[in-house]
Amino acid sequence: MFLRETIVGERARKIAVDGPFFGPAWPEEIAARVARIEVHSTHVYEDDADYSEFRGFDADGNEIAPRVRVVGY
C-alpha cells in the first residue's frame, strides 16, 4: 500500500461524513474531531484486490476513526 492522498482541515471534516466511494461515512461525532484523512491504496501489481483505505486522525496525530476500505482507487 502507499499513501495516495492527504486531506486536512475543513475539507477533511466534510469528506469524513461522505459515503463510499468518496468518503468513509464516519459518524458526525468522529467527523467533527477529524483534522486529517489519509487515503492509502494498493499498488496495481499487488496480488490483493484493488482498494483504498481511509484513515482519520485528530489534531494531535492520533488515529481516531475506524479504517474504512472501499473497492478501487
N, CA, C, O and CB atoms as a CASP TS submission, in Angstrom:
PFRMAT TS
TARGET T0000
AUTHOR 0000-0000-0000
METHOD Language model
MODEL 1
PARENT N/A
ATOM      1  N   MET     1       0.841  -1.183   0.000  1.00  0.00           N
ATOM      2  CA  MET     1       0.000   0.000   0.000  1.00  0.00           C
ATOM      3  C   MET     1       0.882   1.241   0.000  1.00  0.00           C
ATOM      4  O   MET     1       2.041   1.211   0.415  1.00  0.00           O
ATOM      5  CB  MET     1      -0.955   0.001   1.216  1.00  0.00           C
ATOM      6  N   PHE     2       0.297   2.327  -0.478  1.00  0.00           N
ATOM      7  CA  PHE     2       1.017   3.590  -0.466  1.00  0.00           C
ATOM      8  C   PHE     2       0.043   4.707  -0.094  1.00  0.00           C
ATOM      9  O   PHE     2      -1.166   4.584  -0.288  1.00  0.00           O
ATOM     10  CB  PHE     2       1.686   3.866  -1.846  1.00  0.00           C
ATOM     11  N   LEU     3       0.590   5.792   0.441  1.00  0.00           N
ATOM     12  CA  LEU     3      -0.215   6.957   0.786  1.00  0.00           C
ATOM     13  C   LEU     3      -0.524   7.701  -0.496  1.00  0.00           C
ATOM     14  O   LEU     3       0.368   8.297  -1.100  1.00  0.00           O
ATOM     15  CB  LEU     3       0.515   7.881   1.814  1.00  0.00           C
ATOM     16  N   ARG     4      -1.786   7.674  -0.920  1.00  0.00           N
ATOM     17  CA  ARG     4      -2.185   8.291  -2.175  1.00  0.00           C
ATOM     18  C   ARG     4      -2.554   9.751  -2.001  1.00  0.00           C
ATOM     19  O   ARG     4      -2.289  10.565  -2.885  1.00  0.00           O
ATOM     20  CB  ARG     4      -3.343   7.542  -2.775  1.00  0.00           C
ATOM     21  N   GLU     5      -3.170  10.097  -0.861  1.00  0.00           N
ATOM     22  CA  GLU     5      -3.642  11.467  -0.681  1.00  0.00           C
ATOM     23  C   GLU     5      -3.762  11.786   0.800  1.00  0.00           C
ATOM     24  O   GLU     5      -4.084  10.916   1.609  1.00  0.00           O
ATOM     25  CB  GLU     5      -4.994  11.679  -1.389  1.00  0.00           C
ATOM     26  N   THR     6      -3.500  13.040   1.149  1.00  0.00           N
ATOM     27  CA  THR     6      -3.725  13.549   2.494  1.00  0.00           C
ATOM     28  C   THR     6      -4.672  14.740   2.386  1.00  0.00           C
ATOM     29  O   THR     6      -4.451  15.663   1.602  1.00  0.00           O
ATOM     30  CB  THR     6      -2.375  13.950   3.193  1.00  0.00           C
ATOM     31  N   ILE     7      -5.722  14.698   3.186  1.00  0.00           N
ATOM     32  CA  ILE     7      -6.737  15.752   3.174  1.00  0.00           C
ATOM     33  C   ILE     7      -6.790  16.340   4.577  1.00  0.00           C
ATOM     34  O   ILE     7      -6.851  15.595   5.555  1.00  0.00           O
ATOM     35  CB  ILE     7      -8.152  15.203   2.724  1.00  0.00           C
ATOM     36  N   VAL     8      -6.768  17.656   4.690  1.00  0.00           N
ATOM     37  CA  VAL     8      -6.701  18.289   6.004  1.00  0.00           C
ATOM     38  C   VAL     8      -7.800  19.332   6.207  1.00  0.00           C
ATOM     39  O   VAL     8      -8.447  19.779   5.259  1.00  0.00           O
ATOM     40  CB  VAL     8      -5.345  18.933   6.195  1.00  0.00           C
ATOM     41  N   GLY     9      -7.987  19.704   7.475  1.00  0.00           N
ATOM     42  CA  GLY     9      -8.856  20.814   7.832  1.00  0.00           C
ATOM     43  C   GLY     9     -10.326  20.592   7.539  1.00  0.00           C
ATOM     44  O   GLY     9     -10.839  19.477   7.640  1.00  0.00           O
ATOM     45  N   GLU    10     -10.993  21.675   7.174  1.00  0.00           N
ATOM     46  CA  GLU    10     -12.437  21.649   6.925  1.00  0.00           C
ATOM     47  C   GLU    10     -12.806  20.676   5.808  1.00  0.00           C
ATOM     48  O   GLU    10     -13.835  20.004   5.881  1.00  0.00           O
ATOM     49  CB  GLU    10     -12.934  23.047   6.573  1.00  0.00           C
ATOM     50  N   ARG    11     -11.983  20.600   4.795  1.00  0.00           N
ATOM     51  CA  ARG    11     -12.252  19.655   3.695  1.00  0.00           C
ATOM     52  C   ARG    11     -12.272  18.213   4.220  1.00  0.00           C
ATOM     53  O   ARG    11     -13.114  17.415   3.807  1.00  0.00           O
ATOM     54  CB  ARG    11     -11.181  19.802   2.573  1.00  0.00           C
ATOM     55  N   ALA    12     -11.350  17.881   5.126  1.00  0.00           N
ATOM     56  CA  ALA    12     -11.310  16.536   5.715  1.00  0.00           C
ATOM     57  C   ALA    12     -12.587  16.256   6.500  1.00  0.00           C
ATOM     58  O   ALA    12     -13.141  15.161   6.409  1.00  0.00           O
ATOM     59  CB  ALA    12     -10.078  16.379   6.632  1.00  0.00           C
ATOM     60  N   ARG    13     -13.060  17.235   7.270  1.00  0.00           N
ATOM     61  CA  ARG    13     -14.278  17.040   8.058  1.00  0.00           C
ATOM     62  C   ARG    13     -15.505  16.842   7.160  1.00  0.00           C
ATOM     63  O   ARG    13     -16.408  16.077   7.501  1.00  0.00           O
ATOM     64  CB  ARG    13     -14.499  18.237   8.990  1.00  0.00           C
ATOM     65  N   LYS    14     -15.536  17.523   6.027  1.00  0.00           N
ATOM     66  CA  LYS    14     -16.652  17.352   5.093  1.00  0.00           C
ATOM     67  C   LYS    14     -16.615  15.979   4.437  1.00  0.00           C
ATOM     68  O   LYS    14     -17.647  15.319   4.318  1.00  0.00           O
ATOM     69  CB  LYS    14     -16.625  18.445   4.021  1.00  0.00           C
ATOM     70  N   ILE    15     -15.438  15.547   4.013  1.00  0.00           N
ATOM     71  CA  ILE    15     -15.296  14.240   3.360  1.00  0.00           C
ATOM     72  C   ILE    15     -15.555  13.113   4.348  1.00  0.00           C
ATOM     73  O   ILE    15     -16.033  12.049   3.952  1.00  0.00           O
ATOM     74  CB  ILE    15     -13.894  14.091   2.746  1.00  0.00           C
ATOM     75  N   ALA    16     -15.252  13.320   5.617  1.00  0.00           N
ATOM     76  CA  ALA    16     -15.398  12.290   6.639  1.00  0.00           C
ATOM     77  C   ALA    16     -16.814  11.734   6.730  1.00  0.00           C
ATOM     78  O   ALA    16     -16.993  10.562   7.061  1.00  0.00           O
ATOM     79  CB  ALA    16     -14.990  12.841   7.974  1.00  0.00           C
ATOM     80  N   VAL    17     -17.824  12.555   6.442  1.00  0.00           N
ATOM     81  CA  VAL    17     -19.213  12.090   6.536  1.00  0.00           C
ATOM     82  C   VAL    17     -19.769  11.590   5.205  1.00  0.00           C
ATOM     83  O   VAL    17     -20.849  11.000   5.173  1.00  0.00           O
ATOM     84  CB  VAL    17     -20.088  13.205   7.056  1.00  0.00           C
ATOM     85  N   ASP    18     -19.050  11.816   4.110  1.00  0.00           N
ATOM     86  CA  ASP    18     -19.491  11.321   2.803  1.00  0.00           C
ATOM     87  C   ASP    18     -19.410   9.797   2.770  1.00  0.00           C
ATOM     88  O   ASP    18     -18.546   9.194   3.406  1.00  0.00           O
ATOM     89  CB  ASP    18     -18.635  11.934   1.663  1.00  0.00           C
ATOM     90  N   GLY    19     -20.314   9.195   2.029  1.00  0.00           N
ATOM     91  CA  GLY    19     -20.313   7.744   1.892  1.00  0.00           C
ATOM     92  C   GLY    19     -19.371   7.279   0.800  1.00  0.00           C
ATOM     93  O   GLY    19     -18.954   8.066  -0.050  1.00  0.00           O
ATOM     94  N   PRO    20     -19.035   5.981   0.826  1.00  0.00           N
ATOM     95  CA  PRO    20     -18.181   5.432  -0.220  1.00  0.00           C
ATOM     96  C   PRO    20     -18.773   5.706  -1.597  1.00  0.00           C
ATOM     97  O   PRO    20     -19.998   5.704  -1.722  1.00  0.00           O
ATOM     98  CB  PRO    20     -17.984   3.926  -0.016  1.00  0.00           C
ATOM     99  N   PHE    21     -18.065   5.915  -2.521  1.00  0.00           N
ATOM    100  CA  PHE    21     -16.636   5.803  -2.731  1.00  0.00           C
ATOM    101  C   PHE    21     -15.864   7.078  -2.351  1.00  0.00           C
ATOM    102  O   PHE    21     -14.636   7.037  -2.270  1.00  0.00           O
ATOM    103  CB  PHE    21     -16.373   5.460  -4.168  1.00  0.00           C
ATOM    104  N   PHE    22     -16.526   8.170  -2.124  1.00  0.00           N
ATOM    105  CA  PHE    22     -15.832   9.437  -1.940  1.00  0.00           C
ATOM    106  C   PHE    22     -15.437   9.724  -0.501  1.00  0.00           C
ATOM    107  O   PHE    22     -14.655  10.644  -0.261  1.00  0.00           O
ATOM    108  CB  PHE    22     -16.684  10.541  -2.438  1.00  0.00           C
ATOM    109  N   GLY    23     -15.937   8.989   0.441  1.00  0.00           N
ATOM    110  CA  GLY    23     -15.613   9.204   1.838  1.00  0.00           C
ATOM    111  C   GLY    23     -15.907   7.958   2.654  1.00  0.00           C
ATOM    112  O   GLY    23     -16.478   6.995   2.142  1.00  0.00           O
ATOM    113  N   PRO    24     -15.515   7.974   3.934  1.00  0.00           N
ATOM    114  CA  PRO    24     -15.656   6.800   4.789  1.00  0.00           C
ATOM    115  C   PRO    24     -16.981   6.694   5.540  1.00  0.00           C
ATOM    116  O   PRO    24     -17.250   5.666   6.161  1.00  0.00           O
ATOM    117  CB  PRO    24     -14.559   6.789   5.765  1.00  0.00           C
ATOM    118  N   ALA    25     -17.815   7.741   5.497  1.00  0.00           N
ATOM    119  CA  ALA    25     -19.122   7.748   6.180  1.00  0.00           C
ATOM    120  C   ALA    25     -18.982   7.536   7.688  1.00  0.00           C
ATOM    121  O   ALA    25     -19.731   6.761   8.284  1.00  0.00           O
ATOM    122  CB  ALA    25     -20.031   6.663   5.591  1.00  0.00           C
ATOM    123  N   TRP    26     -18.021   8.227   8.298  1.00  0.00           N
ATOM    124  CA  TRP    26     -17.894   8.154   9.752  1.00  0.00           C
ATOM    125  C   TRP    26     -19.028   8.941  10.405  1.00  0.00           C
ATOM    126  O   TRP    26     -19.532   9.897   9.815  1.00  0.00           O
ATOM    127  CB  TRP    26     -16.514   8.697  10.214  1.00  0.00           C
ATOM    128  N   PRO    27     -19.437   8.554  11.614  1.00  0.00           N
ATOM    129  CA  PRO    27     -20.473   9.299  12.322  1.00  0.00           C
ATOM    130  C   PRO    27     -20.035  10.749  12.577  1.00  0.00           C
ATOM    131  O   PRO    27     -18.843  11.040  12.668  1.00  0.00           O
ATOM    132  CB  PRO    27     -20.811   8.604  13.653  1.00  0.00           C
ATOM    133  N   GLU    28     -20.990  11.624  12.687  1.00  0.00           N
ATOM    134  CA  GLU    28     -20.718  13.056  12.875  1.00  0.00           C
ATOM    135  C   GLU    28     -19.822  13.330  14.089  1.00  0.00           C
ATOM    136  O   GLU    28     -18.980  14.226  14.037  1.00  0.00           O
ATOM    137  CB  GLU    28     -22.031  13.817  13.029  1.00  0.00           C
ATOM    138  N   GLU    29     -19.990  12.579  15.172  1.00  0.00           N
ATOM    139  CA  GLU    29     -19.170  12.811  16.371  1.00  0.00           C
ATOM    140  C   GLU    29     -17.690  12.510  16.127  1.00  0.00           C
ATOM    141  O   GLU    29     -16.828  13.117  16.761  1.00  0.00           O
ATOM    142  CB  GLU    29     -19.682  11.956  17.528  1.00  0.00           C
ATOM    143  N   ILE    30     -17.392  11.600  15.233  1.00  0.00           N
ATOM    144  CA  ILE    30     -15.999  11.340  14.852  1.00  0.00           C
ATOM    145  C   ILE    30     -15.554  12.373  13.825  1.00  0.00           C
ATOM    146  O   ILE    30     -14.476  12.954  13.953  1.00  0.00           O
ATOM    147  CB  ILE    30     -15.832   9.899  14.285  1.00  0.00           C
ATOM    148  N   ALA    31     -16.376  12.603  12.810  1.00  0.00           N
ATOM    149  CA  ALA    31     -16.028  13.541  11.733  1.00  0.00           C
ATOM    150  C   ALA    31     -15.696  14.925  12.278  1.00  0.00           C
ATOM    151  O   ALA    31     -14.806  15.592  11.750  1.00  0.00           O
ATOM    152  CB  ALA    31     -17.176  13.644  10.729  1.00  0.00           C
ATOM    153  N   ALA    32     -16.385  15.367  13.312  1.00  0.00           N
ATOM    154  CA  ALA    32     -16.154  16.693  13.890  1.00  0.00           C
ATOM    155  C   ALA    32     -14.761  16.821  14.498  1.00  0.00           C
ATOM    156  O   ALA    32     -14.243  17.931  14.622  1.00  0.00           O
ATOM    157  CB  ALA    32     -17.203  16.990  14.948  1.00  0.00           C
ATOM    158  N   ARG    33     -14.149  15.702  14.880  1.00  0.00           N
ATOM    159  CA  ARG    33     -12.817  15.714  15.510  1.00  0.00           C
ATOM    160  C   ARG    33     -11.681  15.452  14.514  1.00  0.00           C
ATOM    161  O   ARG    33     -10.507  15.584  14.860  1.00  0.00           O
ATOM    162  CB  ARG    33     -12.764  14.672  16.617  1.00  0.00           C
ATOM    163  N   VAL    34     -12.032  15.081  13.278  1.00  0.00           N
ATOM    164  CA  VAL    34     -11.015  14.738  12.282  1.00  0.00           C
ATOM    165  C   VAL    34     -10.279  15.996  11.801  1.00  0.00           C
ATOM    166  O   VAL    34     -10.897  16.970  11.369  1.00  0.00           O
ATOM    167  CB  VAL    34     -11.661  14.004  11.083  1.00  0.00           C
ATOM    168  N   ALA    35      -8.961  15.949  11.887  1.00  0.00           N
ATOM    169  CA  ALA    35      -8.118  17.048  11.394  1.00  0.00           C
ATOM    170  C   ALA    35      -7.410  16.659  10.095  1.00  0.00           C
ATOM    171  O   ALA    35      -7.020  17.514   9.300  1.00  0.00           O
ATOM    172  CB  ALA    35      -7.078  17.448  12.459  1.00  0.00           C
ATOM    173  N   ARG    36      -7.252  15.330   9.898  1.00  0.00           N
ATOM    174  CA  ARG    36      -6.527  14.852   8.711  1.00  0.00           C
ATOM    175  C   ARG    36      -7.065  13.483   8.315  1.00  0.00           C
ATOM    176  O   ARG    36      -7.300  12.624   9.164  1.00  0.00           O
ATOM    177  CB  ARG    36      -4.987  14.782   8.979  1.00  0.00           C
ATOM    178  N   ILE    37      -7.253  13.296   7.025  1.00  0.00           N
ATOM    179  CA  ILE    37      -7.594  11.987   6.482  1.00  0.00           C
ATOM    180  C   ILE    37      -6.464  11.578   5.552  1.00  0.00           C
ATOM    181  O   ILE    37      -6.019  12.358   4.710  1.00  0.00           O
ATOM    182  CB  ILE    37      -8.978  12.006   5.733  1.00  0.00           C
ATOM    183  N   GLU    38      -6.010  10.348   5.718  1.00  0.00           N
ATOM    184  CA  GLU    38      -5.044   9.777   4.789  1.00  0.00           C
ATOM    185  C   GLU    38      -5.777   8.712   3.977  1.00  0.00           C
ATOM    186  O   GLU    38      -6.533   7.909   4.524  1.00  0.00           O
ATOM    187  CB  GLU    38      -3.792   9.174   5.543  1.00  0.00           C
ATOM    188  N   VAL    39      -5.544   8.718   2.670  1.00  0.00           N
ATOM    189  CA  VAL    39      -6.120   7.702   1.789  1.00  0.00           C
ATOM    190  C   VAL    39      -4.956   6.843   1.294  1.00  0.00           C
ATOM    191  O   VAL    39      -4.097   7.308   0.546  1.00  0.00           O
ATOM    192  CB  VAL    39      -6.927   8.352   0.579  1.00  0.00           C
ATOM    193  N   HIS    40      -4.946   5.596   1.723  1.00  0.00           N
ATOM    194  CA  HIS    40      -3.919   4.641   1.304  1.00  0.00           C
ATOM    195  C   HIS    40      -4.524   3.714   0.265  1.00  0.00           C
ATOM    196  O   HIS    40      -5.686   3.326   0.384  1.00  0.00           O
ATOM    197  CB  HIS    40      -3.360   3.829   2.520  1.00  0.00           C
ATOM    198  N   SER    41      -3.758   3.357  -0.745  1.00  0.00           N
ATOM    199  CA  SER    41      -4.257   2.488  -1.822  1.00  0.00           C
ATOM    200  C   SER    41      -3.273   1.360  -2.081  1.00  0.00           C
ATOM    201  O   SER    41      -2.080   1.469  -1.800  1.00  0.00           O
ATOM    202  CB  SER    41      -4.494   3.297  -3.120  1.00  0.00           C
ATOM    203  N   THR    42      -3.803   0.282  -2.619  1.00  0.00           N
ATOM    204  CA  THR    42      -2.946  -0.828  -3.020  1.00  0.00           C
ATOM    205  C   THR    42      -2.261  -0.467  -4.331  1.00  0.00           C
ATOM    206  O   THR    42      -2.722   0.401  -5.073  1.00  0.00           O
ATOM    207  CB  THR    42      -3.761  -2.149  -3.161  1.00  0.00           C
ATOM    208  N   HIS    43      -1.159  -1.145  -4.600  1.00  0.00           N
ATOM    209  CA  HIS    43      -0.473  -0.986  -5.880  1.00  0.00           C
ATOM    210  C   HIS    43      -1.123  -1.902  -6.905  1.00  0.00           C
ATOM    211  O   HIS    43      -1.627  -2.968  -6.551  1.00  0.00           O
ATOM    212  CB  HIS    43       1.047  -1.295  -5.748  1.00  0.00           C
ATOM    213  N   VAL    44      -1.117  -1.506  -8.143  1.00  0.00           N
ATOM    214  CA  VAL    44      -1.737  -2.287  -9.210  1.00  0.00           C
ATOM    215  C   VAL    44      -1.139  -3.692  -9.289  1.00  0.00           C
ATOM    216  O   VAL    44      -1.844  -4.650  -9.607  1.00  0.00           O
ATOM    217  CB  VAL    44      -1.575  -1.571 -10.552  1.00  0.00           C
ATOM    218  N   TYR    45       0.149  -3.816  -9.003  1.00  0.00           N
ATOM    219  CA  TYR    45       0.822  -5.100  -9.151  1.00  0.00           C
ATOM    220  C   TYR    45       0.691  -6.008  -7.927  1.00  0.00           C
ATOM    221  O   TYR    45       1.199  -7.129  -7.951  1.00  0.00           O
ATOM    222  CB  TYR    45       2.269  -4.870  -9.443  1.00  0.00           C
ATOM    223  N   GLU    46       0.033  -5.564  -6.867  1.00  0.00           N
ATOM    224  CA  GLU    46      -0.136  -6.410  -5.692  1.00  0.00           C
ATOM    225  C   GLU    46      -1.158  -7.505  -5.985  1.00  0.00           C
ATOM    226  O   GLU    46      -2.042  -7.334  -6.825  1.00  0.00           O
ATOM    227  CB  GLU    46      -0.575  -5.570  -4.470  1.00  0.00           C
ATOM    228  N   ASP    47      -1.029  -8.621  -5.290  1.00  0.00           N
ATOM    229  CA  ASP    47      -1.918  -9.754  -5.508  1.00  0.00           C
ATOM    230  C   ASP    47      -3.318  -9.528  -4.944  1.00  0.00           C
ATOM    231  O   ASP    47      -4.279 -10.142  -5.405  1.00  0.00           O
ATOM    232  CB  ASP    47      -1.323 -10.991  -4.895  1.00  0.00           C
ATOM    233  N   ASP    48      -3.435  -8.653  -3.954  1.00  0.00           N
ATOM    234  CA  ASP    48      -4.731  -8.391  -3.340  1.00  0.00           C
ATOM    235  C   ASP    48      -5.646  -7.657  -4.307  1.00  0.00           C
ATOM    236  O   ASP    48      -5.200  -7.107  -5.314  1.00  0.00           O
ATOM    237  CB  ASP    48      -4.562  -7.580  -2.053  1.00  0.00           C
ATOM    238  N   ALA    49      -6.923  -7.658  -3.987  1.00  0.00           N
ATOM    239  CA  ALA    49      -7.887  -6.880  -4.766  1.00  0.00           C
ATOM    240  C   ALA    49      -7.552  -5.394  -4.632  1.00  0.00           C
ATOM    241  O   ALA    49      -6.978  -4.972  -3.628  1.00  0.00           O
ATOM    242  CB  ALA    49      -9.351  -7.165  -4.292  1.00  0.00           C
ATOM    243  N   ASP    50      -7.906  -4.615  -5.635  1.00  0.00           N
ATOM    244  CA  ASP    50      -7.650  -3.174  -5.600  1.00  0.00           C
ATOM    245  C   ASP    50      -8.590  -2.507  -4.609  1.00  0.00           C
ATOM    246  O   ASP    50      -9.805  -2.694  -4.671  1.00  0.00           O
ATOM    247  CB  ASP    50      -7.815  -2.549  -7.004  1.00  0.00           C
ATOM    248  N   TYR    51      -8.024  -1.731  -3.698  1.00  0.00           N
ATOM    249  CA  TYR    51      -8.851  -0.989  -2.754  1.00  0.00           C
ATOM    250  C   TYR    51      -8.112   0.230  -2.237  1.00  0.00           C
ATOM    251  O   TYR    51      -6.889   0.332  -2.338  1.00  0.00           O
ATOM    252  CB  TYR    51      -9.273  -1.883  -1.590  1.00  0.00           C
ATOM    253  N   SER    52      -8.881   1.147  -1.685  1.00  0.00           N
ATOM    254  CA  SER    52      -8.339   2.306  -0.985  1.00  0.00           C
ATOM    255  C   SER    52      -8.858   2.256   0.440  1.00  0.00           C
ATOM    256  O   SER    52      -9.935   1.719   0.700  1.00  0.00           O
ATOM    257  CB  SER    52      -8.735   3.653  -1.693  1.00  0.00           C
ATOM    258  N   GLU    53      -8.085   2.820   1.364  1.00  0.00           N
ATOM    259  CA  GLU    53      -8.445   2.780   2.776  1.00  0.00           C
ATOM    260  C   GLU    53      -8.375   4.190   3.359  1.00  0.00           C
ATOM    261  O   GLU    53      -7.364   4.877   3.210  1.00  0.00           O
ATOM    262  CB  GLU    53      -7.514   1.816   3.557  1.00  0.00           C
ATOM    263  N   PHE    54      -9.440   4.617   4.019  1.00  0.00           N
ATOM    264  CA  PHE    54      -9.493   5.913   4.683  1.00  0.00           C
ATOM    265  C   PHE    54      -9.042   5.744   6.129  1.00  0.00           C
ATOM    266  O   PHE    54      -9.479   4.827   6.825  1.00  0.00           O
ATOM    267  CB  PHE    54     -10.923   6.521   4.614  1.00  0.00           C
ATOM    268  N   ARG    55      -8.153   6.650   6.577  1.00  0.00           N
ATOM    269  CA  ARG    55      -7.695   6.654   7.963  1.00  0.00           C
ATOM    270  C   ARG    55      -7.860   8.073   8.504  1.00  0.00           C
ATOM    271  O   ARG    55      -7.407   9.033   7.880  1.00  0.00           O
ATOM    272  CB  ARG    55      -6.201   6.166   8.079  1.00  0.00           C
ATOM    273  N   GLY    56      -8.507   8.209   9.665  1.00  0.00           N
ATOM    274  CA  GLY    56      -8.792   9.533  10.215  1.00  0.00           C
ATOM    275  C   GLY    56      -7.984   9.821  11.470  1.00  0.00           C
ATOM    276  O   GLY    56      -7.856   8.971  12.350  1.00  0.00           O
ATOM    277  N   PHE    57      -7.437  11.040  11.540  1.00  0.00           N
ATOM    278  CA  PHE    57      -6.573  11.453  12.649  1.00  0.00           C
ATOM    279  C   PHE    57      -7.061  12.752  13.262  1.00  0.00           C
ATOM    280  O   PHE    57      -7.640  13.594  12.575  1.00  0.00           O
ATOM    281  CB  PHE    57      -5.126  11.610  12.175  1.00  0.00           C
ATOM    282  N   ASP    58      -6.823  12.912  14.575  1.00  0.00           N
ATOM    283  CA  ASP    58      -7.155  14.173  15.223  1.00  0.00           C
ATOM    284  C   ASP    58      -5.979  15.138  15.105  1.00  0.00           C
ATOM    285  O   ASP    58      -4.969  14.815  14.480  1.00  0.00           O
ATOM    286  CB  ASP    58      -7.528  13.947  16.707  1.00  0.00           C
ATOM    287  N   ALA    59      -6.109  16.318  15.701  1.00  0.00           N
ATOM    288  CA  ALA    59      -5.080  17.359  15.585  1.00  0.00           C
ATOM    289  C   ALA    59      -3.759  16.951  16.228  1.00  0.00           C
ATOM    290  O   ALA    59      -2.714  17.504  15.887  1.00  0.00           O
ATOM    291  CB  ALA    59      -5.572  18.645  16.217  1.00  0.00           C
ATOM    292  N   ASP    60      -3.790  15.985  17.160  1.00  0.00           N
ATOM    293  CA  ASP    60      -2.563  15.512  17.809  1.00  0.00           C
ATOM    294  C   ASP    60      -1.898  14.373  17.060  1.00  0.00           C
ATOM    295  O   ASP    60      -0.847  13.885  17.474  1.00  0.00           O
ATOM    296  CB  ASP    60      -2.861  15.072  19.212  1.00  0.00           C
ATOM    297  N   GLY    61      -2.510  13.943  15.948  1.00  0.00           N
ATOM    298  CA  GLY    61      -1.929  12.860  15.151  1.00  0.00           C
ATOM    299  C   GLY    61      -2.367  11.472  15.567  1.00  0.00           C
ATOM    300  O   GLY    61      -1.827  10.480  15.077  1.00  0.00           O
ATOM    301  N   ASN    62      -3.351  11.385  16.476  1.00  0.00           N
ATOM    302  CA  ASN    62      -3.864  10.090  16.909  1.00  0.00           C
ATOM    303  C   ASN    62      -4.913   9.588  15.923  1.00  0.00           C
ATOM    304  O   ASN    62      -5.779  10.347  15.487  1.00  0.00           O
ATOM    305  CB  ASN    62      -4.459  10.186  18.329  1.00  0.00           C
ATOM    306  N   GLU    63      -4.834   8.322  15.578  1.00  0.00           N
ATOM    307  CA  GLU    63      -5.839   7.744  14.693  1.00  0.00           C
ATOM    308  C   GLU    63      -7.112   7.537  15.517  1.00  0.00           C
ATOM    309  O   GLU    63      -7.114   6.763  16.474  1.00  0.00           O
ATOM    310  CB  GLU    63      -5.338   6.390  14.053  1.00  0.00           C
ATOM    311  N   ILE    64      -8.186   8.223  15.147  1.00  0.00           N
ATOM    312  CA  ILE    64      -9.402   8.245  15.970  1.00  0.00           C
ATOM    313  C   ILE    64     -10.609   7.585  15.317  1.00  0.00           C
ATOM    314  O   ILE    64     -11.641   7.412  15.966  1.00  0.00           O
ATOM    315  CB  ILE    64      -9.747   9.657  16.309  1.00  0.00           C
ATOM    316  N   ALA    65     -10.502   7.223  14.073  1.00  0.00           N
ATOM    317  CA  ALA    65     -11.648   6.675  13.351  1.00  0.00           C
ATOM    318  C   ALA    65     -11.353   5.252  12.897  1.00  0.00           C
ATOM    319  O   ALA    65     -10.200   4.909  12.636  1.00  0.00           O
ATOM    320  CB  ALA    65     -12.003   7.559  12.142  1.00  0.00           C
ATOM    321  N   PRO    66     -12.386   4.426  12.802  1.00  0.00           N
ATOM    322  CA  PRO    66     -12.159   3.080  12.260  1.00  0.00           C
ATOM    323  C   PRO    66     -11.753   3.173  10.782  1.00  0.00           C
ATOM    324  O   PRO    66     -12.296   3.980  10.027  1.00  0.00           O
ATOM    325  CB  PRO    66     -13.438   2.198  12.421  1.00  0.00           C
ATOM    326  N   ARG    67     -10.814   2.355  10.397  1.00  0.00           N
ATOM    327  CA  ARG    67     -10.374   2.343   8.993  1.00  0.00           C
ATOM    328  C   ARG    67     -11.483   1.812   8.106  1.00  0.00           C
ATOM    329  O   ARG    67     -12.154   0.836   8.444  1.00  0.00           O
ATOM    330  CB  ARG    67      -9.096   1.490   8.818  1.00  0.00           C
ATOM    331  N   VAL    68     -11.667   2.462   6.972  1.00  0.00           N
ATOM    332  CA  VAL    68     -12.722   2.064   6.035  1.00  0.00           C
ATOM    333  C   VAL    68     -12.090   1.784   4.685  1.00  0.00           C
ATOM    334  O   VAL    68     -11.385   2.625   4.127  1.00  0.00           O
ATOM    335  CB  VAL    68     -13.824   3.164   5.914  1.00  0.00           C
ATOM    336  N   ARG    69     -12.352   0.578   4.162  1.00  0.00           N
ATOM    337  CA  ARG    69     -11.852   0.195   2.838  1.00  0.00           C
ATOM    338  C   ARG    69     -12.966   0.277   1.818  1.00  0.00           C
ATOM    339  O   ARG    69     -14.103  -0.117   2.076  1.00  0.00           O
ATOM    340  CB  ARG    69     -11.257  -1.224   2.864  1.00  0.00           C
ATOM    341  N   VAL    70     -12.616   0.796   0.656  1.00  0.00           N
ATOM    342  CA  VAL    70     -13.543   0.815  -0.479  1.00  0.00           C
ATOM    343  C   VAL    70     -12.857   0.174  -1.671  1.00  0.00           C
ATOM    344  O   VAL    70     -11.641   0.286  -1.828  1.00  0.00           O
ATOM    345  CB  VAL    70     -14.005   2.270  -0.818  1.00  0.00           C
ATOM    346  N   VAL    71     -13.621  -0.487  -2.497  1.00  0.00           N
ATOM    347  CA  VAL    71     -13.069  -1.154  -3.678  1.00  0.00           C
ATOM    348  C   VAL    71     -12.643  -0.116  -4.695  1.00  0.00           C
ATOM    349  O   VAL    71     -13.369   0.841  -4.964  1.00  0.00           O
ATOM    350  CB  VAL    71     -14.096  -2.128  -4.299  1.00  0.00           C
ATOM    351  N   GLY    72     -11.466  -0.309  -5.255  1.00  0.00           N
ATOM    352  CA  GLY    72     -10.948   0.573  -6.299  1.00  0.00           C
ATOM    353  C   GLY    72     -10.089   1.701  -5.755  1.00  0.00           C
ATOM    354  O   GLY    72      -9.689   1.706  -4.591  1.00  0.00           O
ATOM    355  N   TYR    73      -9.817   2.660  -6.638  1.00  0.00           N
ATOM    356  CA  TYR    73      -8.960   3.789  -6.289  1.00  0.00           C
ATOM    357  C   TYR    73      -9.765   5.036  -6.252  1.00  0.00           C
ATOM    358  O   TYR    73      -9.229   6.110  -5.976  1.00  0.00           O
ATOM    359  CB  TYR    73      -7.808   3.939  -7.264  1.00  0.00           C
TER
END
